[in-house]
Amino acid sequence: MPDAGTKADEIALVLEEAIVSGELAPGSVLRQEQLSERFSVSRTPIREALRRLAALGLVSFEPNRGVRVRTVSREELREAFLVRAELESLATQLATPRMTDEDLEALQRAERRFHALTLELRSRTREGFQDPGLVADWTRANHAFHDVIYAAANAPHVERIAKSARRTFFGQAVWGAGLDIDHLYEENDLQHQAIRAAIAARSAEGARALAHDHVLRSFRLLETILDQMQARETREARSA
C-alpha cells in the first residue's frame, strides 16, 4: 500500500494534468470531500496534494471559500511565455545534436498525433462546437511533442523551469468555439513540423530560432482567443 506522501504525489499529478490541460478551468472550486471520494482516500493526502499544487501556483487557498484553480493575469501570461521562449529554444538547441534515431521517431509520432488532433480541433471549432475533452487531448499532444525535446536535451534544470512557466498558462486557451482563429491553429501545427524538420536536419541554431518564434506565436494565439472571448462576452452582456 502506498503511504500518504506517495498517494498525495499521485493525486497532485492527476490534478495538475487536469488543470494544465484545461479540464479543470480557471476559477473552478476544488472541494476536499469530493476529491476524497473521487480518489477513495482520506482528506490527509488530499490536503497535501492541494498544498503541492498551491506551491506550483496552480491553485490558491481562499479564506472561507476553499481552494480554487487560479485565474492568471494577462501580464503573468506574457511573462511566462517570454521565459518559456528563452528556455525552450535553449532546450531545442541542446537536444538537436543529441537526438538518436529513436528520439527522432518519437518526435515524429508526437508531431503526427498533434497534427491529427489539430485538424480535428480546427474542424470542430469552425463548426461552432466546444469539446473540452478534445482540447485536453490537443494540449497533452502539444506538451508531448515538446517533452520529447526536453528529454533529449538532458538539461533537468532548464526543463524544470520551462515546465513551471508552461504551467502558468494552464487552461486559458483553446476552447473558443466559433472564434476566428483557424489560421492560428494551422500556423501552430506548421511550426511543430518545421521544428521537427530542423532537428532532423541537425540544424541546432535553426531549430532554436524556430522554437523561440513558435512559443511567442503561441502567445499570439492565446491573446487572440482571450481578446475574442472578451469581445463576445461584452456583446452578449450588452444585448442581454
C-alpha positions as CSV (number, residue, x, y, z in Angstrom):
1,M,0.0,0.0,0.0
2,P,1.4,3.5,-0.9
3,D,2.0,5.8,2.0
4,A,0.2,9.2,2.3
5,G,3.1,11.0,0.8
6,T,3.1,8.8,-2.3
7,K,-0.7,9.0,-2.6
8,A,-0.5,12.8,-2.4
9,D,2.1,12.8,-5.2
10,E,-0.2,10.7,-7.4
11,I,-3.2,12.8,-6.7
12,A,-1.3,16.1,-7.3
13,L,-0.1,14.7,-10.6
14,V,-3.6,13.8,-11.8
15,L,-5.0,17.2,-10.7
16,E,-2.0,19.1,-12.2
17,E,-2.6,17.4,-15.6
18,A,-6.3,18.2,-15.4
19,I,-5.6,21.9,-14.7
20,V,-2.8,22.2,-17.3
21,S,-5.0,20.6,-20.0
22,G,-7.9,22.8,-19.1
23,E,-10.2,20.0,-17.9
24,L,-10.3,22.0,-14.6
25,A,-10.9,25.6,-15.7
26,P,-9.6,28.7,-14.0
27,G,-11.9,29.6,-11.1
28,S,-13.0,26.0,-10.5
29,V,-13.5,25.1,-6.9
30,L,-11.8,22.0,-5.6
31,R,-13.7,20.5,-2.7
32,Q,-11.8,18.2,-0.4
33,E,-14.8,16.0,0.3
34,Q,-15.4,15.4,-3.4
35,L,-11.8,14.7,-4.1
36,S,-11.6,12.4,-1.2
37,E,-14.5,10.4,-2.6
38,R,-13.1,10.5,-6.1
39,F,-9.7,9.1,-5.1
40,S,-11.0,6.8,-2.4
41,V,-8.7,8.3,0.2
42,S,-8.9,10.3,3.4
43,R,-8.6,14.0,3.4
44,T,-5.0,13.9,4.6
45,P,-3.4,13.1,1.2
46,I,-5.9,15.4,-0.5
47,R,-4.8,18.4,1.6
48,E,-1.2,17.6,1.0
49,A,-1.8,17.3,-2.8
50,L,-3.6,20.6,-2.8
51,R,-0.7,22.2,-0.9
52,R,1.7,20.9,-3.6
53,L,-0.5,22.4,-6.3
54,A,-0.5,25.7,-4.5
55,A,3.3,25.6,-4.3
56,L,3.3,25.3,-8.1
57,G,1.0,28.3,-8.5
58,L,-1.9,26.2,-9.9
59,V,-4.4,26.7,-7.1
60,S,-5.0,29.2,-4.3
61,F,-6.4,28.8,-0.8
62,E,-9.1,31.4,-0.2
63,P,-10.4,32.1,3.3
64,N,-13.9,30.7,3.8
65,R,-14.1,29.8,0.1
66,G,-12.0,26.8,-0.2
67,V,-9.4,26.0,-2.9
68,R,-9.7,27.4,-6.4
69,V,-7.9,26.9,-9.7
70,R,-6.0,30.2,-10.2
71,T,-7.0,32.7,-12.8
72,V,-3.8,34.2,-14.3
73,S,-3.5,37.8,-15.3
74,R,-2.5,38.8,-18.8
75,E,0.8,40.2,-17.6
76,E,1.6,36.9,-15.8
77,L,0.8,35.0,-19.0
78,R,3.1,37.3,-21.1
79,E,6.0,36.9,-18.7
80,A,5.6,33.1,-18.6
81,F,5.7,32.9,-22.4
82,L,8.8,35.1,-22.5
83,V,10.5,32.8,-20.0
84,R,9.4,29.7,-21.9
85,A,10.6,31.1,-25.2
86,E,14.1,31.5,-24.0
87,L,14.4,28.2,-22.2
88,E,12.5,26.1,-24.7
89,S,14.7,27.4,-27.5
90,L,17.8,26.6,-25.5
91,A,16.5,23.1,-24.8
92,T,15.8,22.6,-28.5
93,Q,19.4,23.7,-29.4
94,L,20.8,21.3,-26.9
95,A,18.6,18.5,-28.0
96,T,19.3,18.7,-31.7
97,P,22.8,17.1,-31.8
98,R,21.8,14.6,-29.1
99,M,18.7,13.2,-30.8
100,T,19.0,9.5,-31.6
101,D,17.1,7.7,-34.3
102,E,14.7,6.5,-31.7
103,D,14.2,10.1,-30.4
104,L,13.5,11.3,-33.9
105,E,10.9,8.6,-34.4
106,A,9.3,9.5,-31.1
107,L,9.3,13.2,-32.1
108,Q,7.7,12.3,-35.5
109,R,5.0,10.2,-33.8
110,A,4.3,13.1,-31.4
111,E,4.1,15.6,-34.2
112,R,1.7,13.4,-36.3
113,R,-0.6,13.0,-33.3
114,F,-0.6,16.7,-32.7
115,H,-1.3,17.3,-36.4
116,A,-4.3,14.9,-36.4
117,L,-5.7,16.5,-33.3
118,T,-5.2,20.0,-34.6
119,L,-7.2,19.1,-37.8
120,E,-10.0,17.7,-35.6
121,L,-9.9,20.7,-33.3
122,R,-10.0,23.1,-36.3
123,S,-12.9,21.3,-37.8
124,R,-14.9,21.3,-34.5
125,T,-14.1,25.0,-33.9
126,R,-15.3,26.0,-37.4
127,E,-18.5,24.1,-36.8
128,G,-19.0,26.1,-33.6
129,F,-18.7,23.2,-31.2
130,Q,-16.9,23.2,-27.9
131,D,-15.3,20.0,-26.9
132,P,-13.3,20.2,-23.6
133,G,-12.1,16.6,-24.0
134,L,-10.7,17.3,-27.4
135,V,-9.0,20.4,-26.1
136,A,-7.4,18.5,-23.3
137,D,-6.1,15.8,-25.7
138,W,-4.8,18.6,-28.0
139,T,-3.0,20.2,-25.1
140,R,-1.4,16.9,-24.0
141,A,-0.3,16.2,-27.5
142,N,1.3,19.6,-27.7
143,H,3.2,19.0,-24.4
144,A,4.2,15.5,-25.6
145,F,5.9,16.9,-28.7
146,H,8.0,19.4,-26.6
147,D,8.6,16.8,-23.9
148,V,10.5,14.6,-26.4
149,I,12.8,17.5,-27.0
150,Y,13.3,18.2,-23.3
151,A,14.2,14.6,-22.7
152,A,16.8,14.6,-25.4
153,A,18.2,17.9,-24.2
154,N,19.0,16.2,-20.9
155,A,19.1,19.5,-19.1
156,P,16.9,18.9,-16.0
157,H,17.2,22.5,-14.5
158,V,16.2,24.1,-17.8
159,E,13.3,21.6,-18.2
160,R,12.1,22.2,-14.7
161,I,11.9,26.0,-15.0
162,A,10.5,25.8,-18.5
163,K,7.7,23.5,-17.4
164,S,7.0,25.7,-14.5
165,A,6.5,28.6,-16.9
166,R,4.3,26.3,-19.0
167,R,2.0,25.6,-16.1
168,T,1.3,29.3,-15.7
169,F,-0.8,29.4,-18.8
170,F,-2.8,26.3,-18.0
171,G,-6.4,26.1,-19.1
172,Q,-6.5,29.6,-20.6
173,A,-6.6,28.9,-24.2
174,V,-8.2,26.8,-26.7
175,W,-11.9,26.4,-26.0
176,G,-13.2,29.2,-28.1
177,A,-15.9,27.7,-30.3
178,G,-16.8,29.9,-33.2
179,L,-13.8,32.2,-32.8
180,D,-11.8,33.4,-35.8
181,I,-8.6,31.5,-35.0
182,D,-8.4,28.7,-37.6
183,H,-5.4,30.2,-39.3
184,L,-3.6,30.4,-35.9
185,Y,-4.2,26.8,-35.2
186,E,-2.8,25.9,-38.6
187,E,0.2,28.1,-38.1
188,N,0.9,26.4,-34.7
189,D,0.7,23.0,-36.3
190,L,3.1,24.0,-39.2
191,Q,5.6,25.3,-36.6
192,H,5.8,21.9,-35.0
193,Q,6.5,20.4,-38.4
194,A,9.2,23.0,-39.1
195,I,10.9,22.4,-35.7
196,R,11.0,18.6,-36.3
197,A,12.4,19.1,-39.8
198,A,15.2,21.4,-38.5
199,I,16.1,18.9,-35.7
200,A,16.1,16.0,-38.2
201,A,18.5,18.1,-40.4
202,R,20.7,18.6,-37.3
203,S,20.4,22.4,-37.6
204,A,20.7,23.4,-33.9
205,E,20.6,27.1,-34.5
206,G,17.8,26.8,-36.9
207,A,15.8,24.7,-34.6
208,R,16.5,27.1,-31.7
209,A,15.2,30.1,-33.7
210,L,12.1,28.2,-34.8
211,A,11.3,27.1,-31.2
212,H,11.7,30.6,-29.9
213,D,9.4,32.0,-32.5
214,H,6.9,29.2,-32.0
215,V,6.5,29.9,-28.3
216,L,6.0,33.7,-28.9
217,R,3.5,32.9,-31.7
218,S,1.7,30.6,-29.3
219,F,1.2,33.6,-27.1
220,R,-0.3,35.4,-30.0
221,L,-2.8,32.5,-30.4
222,L,-3.7,32.7,-26.7
223,E,-4.0,36.5,-26.7
224,T,-6.3,36.4,-29.8
225,I,-8.5,33.8,-28.2
226,L,-8.8,35.8,-24.9
227,D,-9.4,39.1,-26.8
228,Q,-12.2,37.5,-29.0
229,M,-13.8,35.8,-26.0
230,Q,-13.8,39.0,-24.1
231,A,-15.3,40.9,-27.0
232,R,-18.0,38.2,-27.4
233,E,-18.9,38.3,-23.7
234,T,-19.2,42.1,-23.9
235,R,-21.5,41.9,-26.9
236,E,-23.6,39.3,-25.1
237,A,-23.8,41.4,-22.0
238,R,-24.9,44.5,-23.9
239,S,-27.6,42.6,-25.8
240,A,-29.0,40.9,-22.6
